[in-house]
Amino acid sequence: MIGITVQENESIDKALKRFKKKYERSGILKEFKKRTFFVKPSIKKRMERIKAERRAHRTDNRD
């Protein structure tokens, strides 16, 4: 579980901002969205292959 300690003279806004940054960096929301619905292994494999092709195409275009 993610938690932060609020400093003595720290505003709530600043503490909330620190918490949000920590939350985003942890990847909890990304993992939650990924697991909201079941993806068949064949579709998952196809999506990964397409991502890899796009990545390779982008790197080819940069050079």
N, CA and C atoms as an extended XYZ file, in Angstrom:
189
Properties=species:S:1:pos:R:3:atomname:S:1:resname:S:1:resid:I:1 pbc="F F F"
N         0.841       -1.171        0.000 N   MET     1
C         0.000        0.000        0.000 CA  MET     1
C         0.889        1.238        0.000 C   MET     1
N         0.470        2.218       -0.735 N   ILE     2
C         1.241        3.445       -0.861 CA  ILE     2
C         0.815        4.416        0.228 C   ILE     2
N         1.785        5.052        0.820 N   GLY     3
C         1.493        6.037        1.843 CA  GLY     3
C         2.593        7.070        1.907 C   GLY     3
N         2.237        8.232        2.380 N   ILE     4
C         3.218        9.294        2.579 CA  ILE     4
C         3.002        9.866        3.972 C   ILE     4
N         4.034       10.469        4.500 N   THR     5
C         3.893       11.156        5.779 CA  THR     5
C         3.865       12.651        5.505 C   THR     5
N         2.870       13.304        6.042 N   VAL     6
C         2.714       14.742        5.844 CA  VAL     6
C         3.608       15.451        6.843 C   VAL     6
N         4.433       16.346        6.344 N   GLN     7
C         5.346       17.104        7.190 CA  GLN     7
C         4.545       18.091        8.045 C   GLN     7
N         5.175       18.600        9.061 N   GLU     8
C         4.485       19.459       10.019 CA  GLU     8
C         3.918       20.728        9.379 C   GLU     8
N         4.707       21.422        8.581 N   ASN     9
C         4.254       22.681        7.983 CA  ASN     9
C         3.922       22.530        6.504 C   ASN     9
N         3.597       21.335        6.075 N   GLU    10
C         3.323       21.084        4.658 CA  GLU    10
C         1.824       21.237        4.385 C   GLU    10
N         1.513       21.883        3.276 N   SER    11
C         0.101       22.050        2.931 CA  SER    11
C        -0.464       20.732        2.398 C   SER    11
N        -1.753       20.628        2.462 N   ILE    12
C        -2.437       19.420        1.985 CA  ILE    12
C        -2.251       19.270        0.478 C   ILE    12
N        -2.276       20.386       -0.231 N   ASP    13
C        -2.104       20.330       -1.684 CA  ASP    13
C        -0.752       19.740       -2.063 C   ASP    13
N         0.277       20.162       -1.368 N   LYS    14
C         1.622       19.665       -1.650 CA  LYS    14
C         1.737       18.173       -1.326 C   LYS    14
N         1.133       17.768       -0.219 N   ALA    15
C         1.156       16.356        0.167 CA  ALA    15
C         0.379       15.512       -0.842 C   ALA    15
N        -0.747       16.026       -1.297 N   LEU    16
C        -1.547       15.319       -2.287 CA  LEU    16
C        -0.789       15.178       -3.603 C   LEU    16
N        -0.074       16.221       -3.975 N   LYS    17
C         0.730       16.184       -5.199 CA  LYS    17
C         1.819       15.114       -5.092 C   LYS    17
N         2.480       15.028       -3.928 N   ARG    18
C         3.508       14.002       -3.714 CA  ARG    18
C         2.908       12.603       -3.791 C   ARG    18
N         1.714       12.452       -3.192 N   PHE    19
C         1.044       11.157       -3.214 CA  PHE    19
C         0.688       10.746       -4.639 C   PHE    19
N         0.154       11.682       -5.415 N   LYS    20
C        -0.231       11.375       -6.792 CA  LYS    20
C         0.969       10.949       -7.624 C   LYS    20
N         2.103       11.639       -7.451 N   LYS    21
C         3.321       11.275       -8.174 CA  LYS    21
C         3.759        9.864       -7.812 C   LYS    21
N         3.748        9.569       -6.524 N   LYS    22
C         4.158        8.250       -6.049 CA  LYS    22
C         3.218        7.172       -6.587 C   LYS    22
N         1.931        7.484       -6.618 N   TYR    23
C         0.908        6.564       -7.107 CA  TYR    23
C         1.102        6.270       -8.594 C   TYR    23
N         1.350        7.314       -9.388 N   GLU    24
C         1.545        7.131      -10.827 CA  GLU    24
C         2.806        6.329      -11.115 C   GLU    24
N         3.874        6.614      -10.394 N   ARG    25
C         5.133        5.910      -10.617 CA  ARG    25
C         5.057        4.443      -10.224 C   ARG    25
N         4.185        4.114       -9.279 N   SER    26
C         4.082        2.724       -8.830 CA  SER    26
C         3.422        1.840       -9.884 C   SER    26
N         2.604        2.414      -10.754 N   GLY    27
C         1.965        1.649      -11.815 CA  GLY    27
C         0.715        0.903      -11.386 C   GLY    27
N         0.157        1.247      -10.252 N   ILE    28
C        -1.035        0.561       -9.758 CA  ILE    28
C        -2.223        0.782      -10.693 C   ILE    28
N        -2.437        2.007      -11.119 N   LEU    29
C        -3.571        2.305      -11.985 CA  LEU    29
C        -3.426        1.598      -13.327 C   LEU    29
N        -2.227        1.591      -13.858 N   LYS    30
C        -1.969        0.923      -15.134 CA  LYS    30
C        -2.267       -0.572      -15.021 C   LYS    30
N        -1.829       -1.167      -13.936 N   GLU    31
C        -2.069       -2.594      -13.702 CA  GLU    31
C        -3.563       -2.862      -13.529 C   GLU    31
N        -4.256       -1.986      -12.843 N   PHE    32
C        -5.698       -2.148      -12.644 CA  PHE    32
C        -6.435       -2.108      -13.974 C   PHE    32
N        -6.106       -1.136      -14.816 N   LYS    33
C        -6.762       -1.023      -16.115 CA  LYS    33
C        -6.471       -2.240      -16.983 C   LYS    33
N        -5.257       -2.762      -16.846 N   LYS    34
C        -4.869       -3.928      -17.631 CA  LYS    34
C        -5.665       -5.165      -17.226 C   LYS    34
N        -6.032       -5.257      -15.970 N   ARG    35
C        -6.717       -6.444      -15.453 CA  ARG    35
C        -8.235       -6.300      -15.367 C   ARG    35
N        -8.805       -5.220      -15.857 N   THR    36
C       -10.248       -5.031      -15.734 CA  THR    36
C       -11.033       -6.028      -16.572 C   THR    36
N       -10.449       -6.517      -17.644 N   PHE    37
C       -11.137       -7.510      -18.451 CA  PHE    37
C       -10.140       -8.563      -18.905 C   PHE    37
N       -10.653       -9.753      -19.179 N   PHE    38
C        -9.804      -10.871      -19.568 CA  PHE    38
C        -9.436      -10.753      -21.036 C   PHE    38
N        -8.165      -10.980      -21.326 N   VAL    39
C        -7.680      -10.990      -22.699 CA  VAL    39
C        -7.142      -12.381      -22.978 C   VAL    39
N        -7.656      -12.985      -24.040 N   LYS    40
C        -7.212      -14.329      -24.384 CA  LYS    40
C        -5.717      -14.308      -24.692 C   LYS    40
N        -5.023      -15.395      -24.373 N   PRO    41
C        -3.581      -15.443      -24.626 CA  PRO    41
C        -3.214      -15.203      -26.085 C   PRO    41
N        -4.033      -15.690      -27.008 N   SER    42
C        -3.731      -15.488      -28.427 CA  SER    42
C        -3.814      -14.012      -28.795 C   SER    42
N        -4.783      -13.302      -28.245 N   ILE    43
C        -4.926      -11.869      -28.522 CA  ILE    43
C        -3.797      -11.094      -27.860 C   ILE    43
N        -3.429      -11.492      -26.637 N   LYS    44
C        -2.335      -10.828      -25.935 CA  LYS    44
C        -1.041      -10.961      -26.735 C   LYS    44
N        -0.801      -12.157      -27.257 N   LYS    45
C         0.403      -12.408      -28.049 CA  LYS    45
C         0.391      -11.557      -29.323 C   LYS    45
N        -0.780      -11.454      -29.957 N   ARG    46
C        -0.905      -10.655      -31.173 CA  ARG    46
C        -0.641       -9.182      -30.877 C   ARG    46
N        -1.187       -8.683      -29.759 N   MET    47
C        -0.983       -7.279      -29.392 CA  MET    47
C         0.492       -6.997      -29.119 C   MET    47
N         1.174       -7.923      -28.444 N   GLU    48
C         2.602       -7.743      -28.168 CA  GLU    48
C         3.411       -7.744      -29.455 C   GLU    48
N         3.034       -8.612      -30.407 N   ARG    49
C         3.738       -8.667      -31.690 CA  ARG    49
C         3.551       -7.357      -32.453 C   ARG    49
N         2.341       -6.828      -32.456 N   ILE    50
C         2.062       -5.568      -33.145 CA  ILE    50
C         2.841       -4.426      -32.503 C   ILE    50
N         2.891       -4.403      -31.157 N   LYS    51
C         3.672       -3.369      -30.463 CA  LYS    51
C         5.138       -3.443      -30.854 C   LYS    51
N         5.675       -4.664      -30.911 N   ALA    52
C         7.082       -4.848      -31.264 CA  ALA    52
C         7.341       -4.381      -32.689 C   ALA    52
N         6.409       -4.672      -33.601 N   GLU    53
C         6.565       -4.228      -34.988 CA  GLU    53
C         6.562       -2.707      -35.069 C   GLU    53
N         5.673       -2.068      -34.336 N   ARG    54
C         5.611       -0.599      -34.342 CA  ARG    54
C         6.896        0.000      -33.779 C   ARG    54
N         7.385       -0.598      -32.683 N   ARG    55
C         8.626       -0.122      -32.080 CA  ARG    55
C         9.781       -0.240      -33.058 C   ARG    55
N         9.866       -1.385      -33.741 N   ALA    56
C        10.936       -1.604      -34.713 CA  ALA    56
C        10.814       -0.623      -35.869 C   ALA    56
N         9.594       -0.375      -36.307 N   HIS    57
C         9.371        0.560      -37.410 CA  HIS    57
C         9.794        1.976      -37.007 C   HIS    57
N         9.468        2.378      -35.768 N   ARG    58
C         9.859        3.704      -35.285 CA  ARG    58
C        11.371        3.846      -35.213 C   ARG    58
N        12.050        2.823      -34.710 N   THR    59
C        13.505        2.915      -34.596 CA  THR    59
C        14.155        2.927      -35.969 C   THR    59
N        13.564        2.228      -36.945 N   ASP    60
C        14.098        2.252      -38.305 CA  ASP    60
C        13.955        3.637      -38.919 C   ASP    60
N        12.845        4.304      -38.636 N   ASN    61
C        12.607        5.633      -39.197 CA  ASN    61
C        13.512        6.689      -38.573 C   ASN    61
N        13.922        6.495      -37.329 N   ARG    62
C        14.786        7.472      -36.666 CA  ARG    62
C        16.193        7.458      -37.238 C   ARG    62
N        16.655        6.297      -37.637 N   ASP    63
C        18.031        6.191      -38.147 CA  ASP    63
C        18.129        6.587      -39.560 C   ASP    63
